[in-house]
Amino acid sequence: MSDSVRVGQMYSAVAAPIGLRKTPSADAAAPQSVKFEDLLQASQLKFSRHAEVRMQQRGISFMPEQVGQIMNAIRQAEAKGAKDSLVLYRDIAMIVNVPSKTVVTAMDGKSAWGNVFTQIDSAVVIS
């Protein structure tokens, strides 16, 4: 399908979390302004280079609505204070750095079977 999200198509693998940026101002007490582009990038799911390679090797791709469901799961984990979460989506397991919204690695059910997931502080199961 032409509207599926392919690995590396939408997201930069080296993007760092975006913080609020001050615009130069004569008044130091002026409120901070945030660029729309920064807000948009901070709300998007990113994939590390490692995750991109693993997804290509394992034939994993997501439709845009699936990416939305994964982002909702990450927001839920973030609301609970999670930092590194195992996200189980159908038969795909992903380790996600929650603050940066970056998928660190991903595997299909066959690859995940029998593995021990370490260095996570939460798990979110979505269908």
Residue, then its C-alpha position, 0 to 999 in steps of 0.5 A: m500500500s502506498d500510504s504505509v509508513r516505511v522505515g526512514q521515510m518520515y522520521s530522522a534517526v538522529a533527531a534529539p528531543i526538542g526543548l523550548r527555545k527562547t527567541p531573542s528579546a529585549d525584555a528578559a521577562a517576556p514569555q518563551s515562544v515555541k516554533f510550531e515546527d519544534l512542537l510538531q517534531a517533539s510530538q512525532l515518533k522517531f526511530s533510531r538507526h538500529a530500529e530502522v535496520r531491524m524493522q527492514q530486516r524483519g519486514i516491519s512497517f506501520m500504517p499512519e493510524q498504527v503510528g497514532q496508536i503507538m504514540n497514544a501508548i507512549r503518551q500513556a507511559e509518559a503520563k505514568g513517568a516511564k522512561d524506557s518502555l516495552v510497547l507490545y503492538r499486536d505481534i510486534a515488540m518495541i523498546v521505546n525511549v519515552p521522553s524522546k519518543t524514539v523506538v530504540t529497537a523493534m522485533d516481530g513475534k518470532s524474534a521476541w519469543g523467549n527473549v528477556f527484556t531488560q533496562i525497561d521500567s514499564a510495558v504497554v500492551i495495545s491491540 
